[in-house]
């Protein structure tokens, strides 16, 4: 990722590395509680609701080419069970590690004249800007990888009845009497035959009654 345009130090996901310094091996540990940004998760499936708390634990290490950031994000994610459509809530723990490069150093820590000469390499890299780095894109990737693509309320959730949509977990004995479609036509024919026999019997009875009256 190429250098960003002016990071705002007031953004809770922007961190300052000036205190860490550039001496290789220097360490700094940080904890921060932030409000979840918008669309943090798998859109339309499951994610951390906007504004809910996210706990961050970070370890910053100065290396030759930049600052290596290792951390964990903890939050509560919400979504919908893909089987029964009931609400799902789970405790999320997402681990991540990313190198934020100095703008004036290549991947071997050597000073280069113009950062960004190799555009393709820059697209895959994160850079420090005036000693600041933005954790948001790294956090988003980590959260997506930590979340289930198909969340379920429980591992053995039976889902919904395909006939009426009833939630099967609420009624384990729920079922419908299935009719074999191969016999459906015969049943209809049998019904028609029975109705015809009734009509014939009714006609015969009427004929008998007429004879008796004569």
C-alpha positions as CSV (number, residue, x, y, z in Angstrom):
1,X,0.0,0.0,0.0
2,X,1.5,3.3,-1.0
3,X,1.9,6.2,1.5
4,X,-1.4,7.7,2.6
5,X,-2.3,11.3,2.2
6,X,-1.9,13.0,5.6
7,X,-2.9,10.8,8.5
8,X,-4.8,12.4,11.3
9,X,-3.3,11.6,14.7
10,X,-6.7,12.2,16.3
11,X,-8.0,9.1,14.5
12,X,-8.1,6.3,17.2
13,X,-6.7,3.8,14.7
14,X,-3.7,6.0,13.8
15,X,-0.7,5.3,16.0
16,X,2.5,7.4,16.7
17,X,5.9,5.7,16.6
18,X,8.1,8.7,17.5
19,X,8.4,7.4,21.1
20,X,9.6,4.0,19.8
21,X,12.4,5.5,17.8
22,X,14.3,3.9,14.9
23,X,16.9,1.9,16.8
24,X,16.4,-1.8,15.7
25,X,15.2,-4.0,18.6
26,X,13.3,-1.2,20.4
27,X,9.9,-2.4,21.7
28,X,6.7,-0.7,22.8
29,X,3.5,-2.2,24.0
30,X,0.2,-0.4,23.7
31,X,-3.5,-1.0,24.6
32,X,-6.3,1.0,23.2
33,X,-10.1,0.8,23.3
34,X,-11.8,2.2,20.3
35,X,-15.3,2.3,18.8
36,X,-15.7,-0.1,15.8
37,X,-15.6,1.7,12.5
38,X,-18.4,1.2,9.9
39,X,-18.6,-2.1,8.0
40,X,-16.1,-4.0,10.2
41,X,-16.7,-7.6,9.1
42,X,-18.3,-9.6,6.3
43,X,-21.0,-7.3,4.9
44,X,-24.5,-8.8,5.0
45,X,-23.3,-11.9,6.9
46,X,-21.6,-11.1,10.3
47,X,-19.6,-8.2,11.7
48,X,-18.8,-5.9,14.6
49,X,-21.6,-3.3,14.9
50,X,-20.5,0.2,14.3
51,X,-19.7,2.1,17.5
52,X,-19.3,-1.0,19.7
53,X,-16.1,-1.4,21.7
54,X,-13.0,-3.0,20.2
55,X,-10.1,-3.8,22.5
56,X,-6.6,-3.6,20.9
57,X,-3.4,-5.0,22.3
58,X,-0.3,-4.0,20.2
59,X,3.4,-4.8,20.2
60,X,5.5,-2.3,18.2
61,X,9.0,-3.4,17.3
62,X,11.5,-1.2,15.5
63,X,13.4,-3.1,12.7
64,X,15.8,-2.1,10.0
65,X,13.1,-1.4,7.4
66,X,10.3,0.0,9.6
67,X,8.0,-0.9,12.5
68,X,6.7,-4.4,12.9
69,X,3.2,-4.3,14.5
70,X,1.9,-7.4,16.1
71,X,-1.5,-7.4,17.9
72,X,-4.8,-8.8,18.8
73,X,-8.3,-7.3,18.5
74,X,-11.2,-8.4,20.7
75,X,-14.8,-7.5,20.1
76,X,-18.4,-8.9,19.9
77,X,-19.6,-9.8,16.4
78,X,-23.3,-10.1,15.5
79,X,-24.9,-11.8,12.5
80,X,-27.6,-14.3,11.5
81,X,-27.5,-18.0,11.5
82,X,-27.4,-19.3,7.9
83,X,-29.6,-22.3,8.7
84,X,-32.4,-21.0,10.9
85,X,-32.0,-17.2,10.5
86,X,-31.9,-16.6,14.2
87,X,-29.5,-13.8,15.6
88,X,-26.0,-14.9,16.2
89,X,-23.5,-13.3,18.7
90,X,-19.9,-14.4,19.2
91,X,-16.8,-13.2,20.9
92,X,-14.2,-12.3,18.3
93,X,-10.4,-12.5,18.7
94,X,-8.4,-11.5,15.6
95,X,-4.6,-11.7,15.5
96,X,-2.5,-9.8,13.0
97,X,1.0,-8.8,12.2
98,X,2.1,-6.2,9.6
99,X,5.3,-4.3,8.7
100,X,5.0,-0.6,8.3
101,X,8.0,0.5,6.2
102,X,9.9,3.7,6.5
103,X,9.2,5.7,3.3
104,X,12.9,6.1,2.7
105,X,13.9,2.3,3.0
106,X,13.5,-0.7,0.7
107,X,12.6,-4.2,1.9
108,X,16.2,-4.8,3.0
109,X,16.4,-1.7,5.1
110,X,18.5,0.2,2.6
111,X,17.8,3.9,2.0
112,X,16.3,4.6,-1.4
113,X,16.2,7.9,-3.2
114,X,12.5,7.9,-4.2
115,X,10.0,5.8,-2.3
116,X,7.4,4.4,-4.6
117,X,9.7,3.8,-7.6
118,X,8.3,0.2,-7.9
119,X,4.5,0.8,-8.0
120,X,3.6,-2.9,-7.9
121,X,5.7,-3.5,-4.7
122,X,4.2,-0.4,-3.1
123,X,0.7,-1.7,-3.6
124,X,1.4,-4.6,-1.3
125,X,3.2,-2.6,1.4
126,X,2.2,-0.3,4.2
127,X,4.2,2.8,5.0
128,X,4.8,5.1,7.9
129,X,3.9,8.7,7.4
130,X,5.7,11.2,9.6
131,X,6.1,8.4,12.2
132,X,2.4,7.6,12.1
133,X,0.7,4.5,10.8
134,X,-3.0,3.7,10.1
135,X,-4.1,0.3,11.6
136,X,-7.6,0.3,10.1
137,X,-6.9,-1.7,6.8
138,X,-4.9,-4.3,8.8
139,X,-7.6,-4.6,11.4
140,X,-10.3,-5.0,8.7
141,X,-8.4,-7.8,7.0
142,X,-7.8,-9.6,10.3
143,X,-11.4,-9.4,11.4
144,X,-12.7,-10.8,8.1
145,X,-10.3,-13.7,8.3
146,X,-11.3,-14.4,11.9
147,X,-15.1,-14.4,11.3
148,X,-17.0,-17.5,10.0
149,X,-18.2,-17.2,6.4
150,X,-21.3,-19.2,7.3
151,X,-22.2,-18.4,11.0
152,X,-24.5,-20.8,12.8
153,X,-26.3,-20.4,16.2
154,X,-25.0,-23.9,17.1
155,X,-22.9,-26.5,15.3
156,X,-25.8,-28.9,15.1
157,X,-28.5,-26.4,14.2
158,X,-31.1,-28.4,12.1
159,X,-32.3,-25.2,10.3
160,X,-35.9,-24.6,9.1
161,X,-38.6,-26.9,7.8
162,X,-38.5,-26.9,4.0
163,X,-42.3,-27.3,3.9
164,X,-43.5,-24.6,6.2
165,X,-40.4,-22.7,7.5
166,X,-40.8,-23.7,11.1
167,X,-37.6,-23.7,13.2
168,X,-36.8,-27.4,13.7
169,X,-34.7,-26.8,16.9
170,X,-37.9,-25.6,18.7
171,X,-39.8,-28.8,17.7
172,X,-37.5,-31.8,17.1
173,X,-40.6,-34.0,16.3
174,X,-41.8,-31.6,13.6
175,X,-42.7,-33.4,10.3
176,X,-45.2,-33.5,7.5
177,X,-46.9,-36.6,6.1
178,X,-45.2,-36.9,2.7
179,X,-47.2,-38.2,-0.3
180,X,-45.3,-40.1,-2.9
181,X,-45.9,-38.2,-6.2
182,X,-46.0,-41.6,-8.0
183,X,-49.2,-42.5,-6.2
184,X,-50.8,-39.0,-6.3
185,X,-52.4,-39.5,-9.7
186,X,-53.8,-42.9,-8.7
187,X,-55.2,-41.4,-5.5
188,X,-56.9,-38.7,-7.6
189,X,-58.3,-41.4,-9.9
190,X,-59.5,-43.4,-7.0
191,X,-61.3,-40.3,-5.7
192,X,-63.0,-39.7,-9.0
193,X,-64.1,-43.4,-9.3
194,X,-65.6,-43.2,-5.8
195,X,-67.5,-40.1,-6.7
196,X,-68.8,-41.7,-9.9
197,X,-69.9,-44.8,-8.0
198,X,-71.8,-42.7,-5.6
199,X,-73.6,-40.9,-8.5
200,X,-74.5,-44.2,-10.1
201,X,-75.9,-45.5,-6.8
202,X,-77.9,-42.3,-6.3
203,X,-79.3,-42.7,-9.8
204,X,-80.2,-46.3,-9.2
205,X,-82.0,-45.5,-6.0
206,X,-83.9,-42.8,-7.7
207,X,-85.1,-45.2,-10.4
208,X,-86.3,-47.7,-7.7
209,X,-88.2,-45.0,-6.0
210,X,-89.9,-44.0,-9.2
211,X,-91.0,-47.6,-9.9
212,X,-92.4,-48.0,-6.4
213,X,-94.4,-44.8,-6.8
214,X,-96.0,-46.2,-10.0
